[in-house]
């Protein structure tokens, strides 16, 4: 539809993309733990499924929801990476 406006603002798209990028980074960390096969492998698989579900379910138009999920993902990445 020519001339139609999007309900997303440009910075909403950036925020959503940032959340998706970090979700991908978290996925990589959890897959590495699962593939290592240690005591944490099964829990990593379960956690990975939960994160995927949350990322898919977040309303991309709900900026506060996207930011809240992105912050939780960031915290979890920092936990898994440990002190640097």
C-alpha positions as CSV (number, residue, x, y, z in Angstrom):
1,X,0.0,0.0,0.0
2,X,1.7,3.2,-1.1
3,X,2.0,5.9,1.5
4,X,1.1,3.5,4.4
5,X,3.0,4.0,7.6
6,X,4.5,1.3,9.6
7,X,3.6,1.0,13.3
8,X,7.4,0.4,14.0
9,X,9.7,3.4,14.4
10,X,13.2,3.0,13.1
11,X,14.7,2.6,16.6
12,X,12.1,-0.1,17.4
13,X,13.6,-2.2,14.5
14,X,17.1,-1.6,15.8
15,X,16.1,-2.7,19.3
16,X,14.3,-5.8,18.0
17,X,17.3,-6.7,15.8
18,X,19.7,-6.2,18.8
19,X,17.5,-8.6,20.8
20,X,17.5,-11.2,18.0
21,X,21.3,-10.9,17.6
22,X,21.9,-11.5,21.3
23,X,19.4,-14.4,21.2
24,X,21.6,-15.9,18.5
25,X,24.7,-15.5,20.6
26,X,23.0,-17.1,23.6
27,X,21.9,-20.0,21.4
28,X,25.5,-20.5,20.3
29,X,26.6,-20.6,24.0
30,X,23.9,-23.1,25.0
31,X,24.5,-25.3,22.0
32,X,28.2,-25.5,22.9
33,X,27.4,-26.5,26.4
34,X,24.9,-29.1,25.1
35,X,27.5,-30.6,22.7
36,X,30.1,-30.8,25.4
37,X,28.0,-33.5,26.9
38,X,28.8,-32.8,30.6
39,X,26.4,-32.7,33.5
40,X,24.9,-29.4,32.2
41,X,24.1,-30.7,28.7
42,X,20.5,-31.7,29.2
43,X,19.7,-28.5,31.1
44,X,21.3,-26.4,28.3
45,X,19.0,-28.2,25.8
46,X,15.9,-27.4,27.9
47,X,17.0,-23.8,28.5
48,X,17.6,-23.4,24.8
49,X,14.1,-24.5,23.9
50,X,12.7,-22.1,26.5
51,X,14.7,-19.1,25.2
52,X,13.7,-19.9,21.6
53,X,10.0,-20.0,22.6
54,X,10.3,-16.7,24.4
55,X,12.0,-15.0,21.5
56,X,9.4,-16.3,19.1
57,X,6.5,-15.2,21.4
58,X,7.7,-11.7,22.1
59,X,5.5,-9.1,20.4
60,X,7.9,-7.1,18.2
61,X,5.6,-4.0,18.6
62,X,5.9,-4.1,22.4
63,X,9.0,-2.1,22.8
64,X,9.1,-2.6,26.6
65,X,8.7,-6.4,26.2
66,X,11.5,-6.5,23.6
67,X,13.8,-4.5,25.8
68,X,13.0,-6.6,28.9
69,X,13.7,-9.8,27.0
70,X,16.9,-8.4,25.5
71,X,18.1,-7.4,29.0
72,X,17.4,-10.9,30.3
73,X,19.2,-12.5,27.4
74,X,22.2,-10.2,28.0
75,X,22.3,-11.1,31.7
76,X,22.3,-14.8,30.8
77,X,25.1,-14.4,28.3
78,X,27.2,-12.7,30.9
79,X,26.5,-15.5,33.4
80,X,27.5,-18.2,30.9
81,X,30.6,-16.3,29.8
82,X,31.7,-15.7,33.4
83,X,34.1,-13.0,34.5
84,X,36.2,-11.6,31.7
